[in-house]
Every structure is written in C-alpha cells, then in structure tokens.
C-alpha cells in the first residue's frame, strides 16, 4: 500500500509513462494521499493557466483513491521526527516531513522522487526515470 507524494502526481500529469503504468497496475484501494499532498495539488491547479479544467481533472482523479485522516498520531510522529532530524542537522521541508509521517504512521510505502527523505526511517519507493521500481530500506 502506497502514500503518494505530490511530485509523483505531477509526473503522472506530465505523462511519465513509468508513473502512469505504476498507477494503472496498482489497485486503487492500495493508493493513499495525505491531506498535505492534496493541499499542494490544489495549490498547483488553482494557480495554473487552465484552473477550471485542472480542478475538475484533479477531483475526478483523486476520487478513485483513499485520503488519509490527519490525526494525533501523525502530529506526534511529526514532532518526534522533526526534533530528531533537527538535532542531527538534517532537517527537511516541514510539509514533506508531515507527508512522510502519514506514510510511517499508516504503514504505507512513501512514493516520491525527493532525495531528502533519505534521512527518515521509512521505506521509500523511487518512481524516477533513473530508479524506477527500486525499493530502499533505511
């Protein structure tokens, strides 16, 4: 089961064949979005030149997938991970850390192209062109 980061959805929109194939070959019941990812996606479509069309396409697309709940456990995990990374001098953008905490708390594989997630103790599945399908355990 997978928690999709914003950049993966953007790759889907750009027509990345490997990402499209992964989405098409994965049962929609196994694909989850965090509320943070949705915020970033809506920010992007409302800011786009074709906002009306893009909003409609986003709403249709995400309707097939699961949206995770923002709960106390995710918030606590964020506080713990943020503090740990800060002490190590390896902070990452806070929204990205929250997305990672959604994946960790819900026992999901975080699907992303962001390399800064390497400092978080979760499994990351890179869907990039260079590393398609590679699974890393930290």
C-alpha positions as CSV (number, residue, x, y, z in Angstrom):
1,X,0.0,0.0,0.0
2,X,1.3,3.4,-1.1
3,X,1.3,7.0,0.1
4,X,1.7,9.2,-3.0
5,X,3.9,12.3,-2.7
6,X,2.9,15.4,-4.7
7,X,5.8,15.1,-7.2
8,X,4.6,11.7,-8.3
9,X,1.2,13.0,-9.2
10,X,2.9,15.8,-11.1
11,X,4.9,13.2,-13.0
12,X,1.6,11.5,-13.8
13,X,0.2,14.8,-15.2
14,X,3.3,15.3,-17.3
15,X,2.8,11.9,-18.9
16,X,5.7,10.0,-17.3
17,X,5.0,6.6,-18.8
18,X,6.5,4.7,-15.9
19,X,4.4,6.5,-13.3
20,X,1.3,6.1,-15.4
21,X,2.0,2.3,-15.7
22,X,2.5,2.0,-11.9
23,X,-0.8,3.7,-11.3
24,X,-2.6,1.6,-13.8
25,X,-1.1,-1.6,-12.4
26,X,-1.8,-0.8,-8.7
27,X,-5.3,-1.4,-7.2
28,X,-6.7,2.0,-6.3
29,X,-7.6,0.6,-2.8
30,X,-3.8,0.5,-2.2
31,X,-3.1,4.1,-3.1
32,X,-3.4,6.9,-0.5
33,X,-2.9,10.6,-0.5
34,X,-2.2,12.7,2.6
35,X,-4.2,15.9,3.2
36,X,-0.9,17.8,2.8
37,X,-0.4,16.3,-0.7
38,X,-3.9,17.4,-1.6
39,X,-3.3,20.9,-0.4
40,X,-0.2,21.1,-2.6
41,X,-2.1,19.7,-5.6
42,X,-5.0,22.1,-5.2
43,X,-2.5,25.0,-4.8
44,X,-1.0,23.9,-8.1
45,X,-4.2,23.5,-10.1
46,X,-5.7,26.8,-8.8
47,X,-2.5,28.6,-9.8
48,X,-2.5,27.0,-13.2
49,X,-3.5,28.7,-16.5
50,X,-6.3,26.1,-17.0
51,X,-7.5,26.1,-13.4
52,X,-11.1,25.2,-14.2
53,X,-10.2,22.1,-16.2
54,X,-7.3,21.1,-13.9
55,X,-9.5,21.3,-10.8
56,X,-12.1,19.1,-12.5
57,X,-9.4,16.6,-13.6
58,X,-7.8,16.5,-10.1
59,X,-11.2,15.9,-8.4
60,X,-12.0,13.1,-10.8
61,X,-8.6,11.5,-10.4
62,X,-8.4,11.6,-6.6
63,X,-12.0,10.3,-6.3
64,X,-10.7,6.8,-7.0
65,X,-8.2,6.8,-4.1
66,X,-8.1,7.0,-0.3
67,X,-7.5,10.2,1.6
68,X,-5.7,9.7,4.9
69,X,-7.0,11.3,8.1
70,X,-5.0,14.0,9.9
71,X,-4.9,12.6,13.5
72,X,-3.0,13.0,16.7
73,X,-0.7,10.1,15.9
74,X,0.6,11.8,12.7
75,X,1.1,15.0,14.7
76,X,3.1,13.3,17.4
77,X,5.2,11.4,14.8
78,X,5.9,14.7,13.2
79,X,7.1,16.3,16.4
80,X,9.4,13.3,17.1
81,X,10.9,13.1,13.6
82,X,11.3,16.9,13.4
83,X,13.2,17.0,16.7
84,X,15.4,14.0,15.8
85,X,16.3,15.5,12.3
86,X,16.9,18.9,13.8
87,X,19.3,17.5,16.4
88,X,21.1,15.7,13.6
89,X,21.3,18.8,11.5
90,X,19.3,17.1,8.7
91,X,16.0,19.0,8.5
92,X,13.8,18.7,5.5
93,X,10.8,20.9,4.5
94,X,8.1,20.6,7.1
95,X,5.3,19.7,4.7
96,X,7.4,16.9,3.3
97,X,8.1,15.6,6.8
98,X,4.4,15.6,7.5
99,X,3.7,13.6,4.4
100,X,6.4,11.1,5.4
101,X,4.8,10.8,8.9
102,X,1.5,10.0,7.3
103,X,3.2,7.1,5.5
104,X,5.0,5.9,8.6
105,X,2.0,6.0,10.9
106,X,-0.2,4.3,8.4
107,X,2.4,1.6,7.5
108,X,2.5,2.8,3.9
109,X,5.3,2.9,1.4
110,X,6.1,6.6,0.6
111,X,6.2,7.0,-3.2
112,X,8.4,10.1,-4.0
113,X,11.2,11.5,-6.1
114,X,12.5,13.7,-3.3
115,X,16.0,12.6,-2.2
116,X,15.8,14.5,1.1
117,X,13.6,11.7,2.5
118,X,16.6,9.5,2.9
119,X,17.1,10.9,6.4
120,X,13.7,9.4,7.6
121,X,13.4,5.9,8.8
122,X,10.7,4.8,6.4
123,X,10.7,2.8,3.2
124,X,10.9,4.9,0.0
125,X,9.9,3.6,-3.4
126,X,11.5,5.8,-6.1
127,X,9.5,6.2,-9.3
128,X,12.0,8.3,-11.1
129,X,13.2,7.6,-14.6
130,X,16.7,6.5,-13.3
131,X,15.5,4.4,-10.4
132,X,12.1,3.1,-11.5
133,X,10.9,0.4,-9.2
134,X,13.8,0.5,-6.8
135,X,12.9,-0.1,-3.2
136,X,15.2,1.3,-0.5
137,X,15.0,0.4,3.2
138,X,16.5,2.7,5.7
